[in-house]
């Protein structure tokens, strides 16, 4: 089983979000902005459903976005 590093996941999501606003991403994905904020701040680990939503939104795989070494 792969281990989650919430802080690293948060950093990755901020990086791929780029110039998009957190509010905009929340609206476009349907993920509450408070949930997205917690994930990006490394205080929450995304649910499997949210991992899929975010990977699809950013045009990448769940494996690459959340588990591969960058």
N, C-alpha and C positions, 0 to 999 in steps of 0.2 A: 504494500500500500504506500502511495506517495504521500509525503509530508507536506503540509501547507505552510508557507511562510507568508503570513498576512501582510507584513510590512513590504516584502518584495512584490507581492501581488499588487498592492496599492501603488507602489512606484511604477510598475509596468503600466497599470491602467491610466495613471496620470500622463505617462509618456505617450501612450498611443492616443489618448484623448487630444493631445496637442492643443490647438487653439480653440477647440470646441469648449463650450461652457458645460459645467456639470449639470446645470438645469436643463440645457438643451439635450444632452445625452439622456438624462432621466426622462424627459418628455418623449423622446423618440424611441426609447426602449421599453417604457412602461415600468421601469424600476424606480421606486421612490427615491427622491433626491437625498433623503436622509440615509437610506440604505447605501446608495452609491458613495456618499460622503464617508460613511463608516468604512466601507471597503477601501476607498482610496487613501484613507488616513491610517490604514493598517489595524483598525480596531475590530473589523469583522472579516470573516472569510465568506466569499459569495457562495450561495447555495448552488447545487448542480444546475438547476434551471437558469439561474442568473449567469452562471459561467457560459452556458450555451447561448443565451441572449447576447451577452457582451462579445463573445467570440464572433458570432454571426454579424453583429453590428460593426465590428472593427475589421471584418473580412479576413479572419484568420481562424485557426483551429483552437479548440479548448486546450489541447495538448501544448501547442506552441505558446499560447497566451499565459497559461497558468502553471505549466509544469516544466517546459524545456528551460535549459540554462540559457541566459542571454549574454 
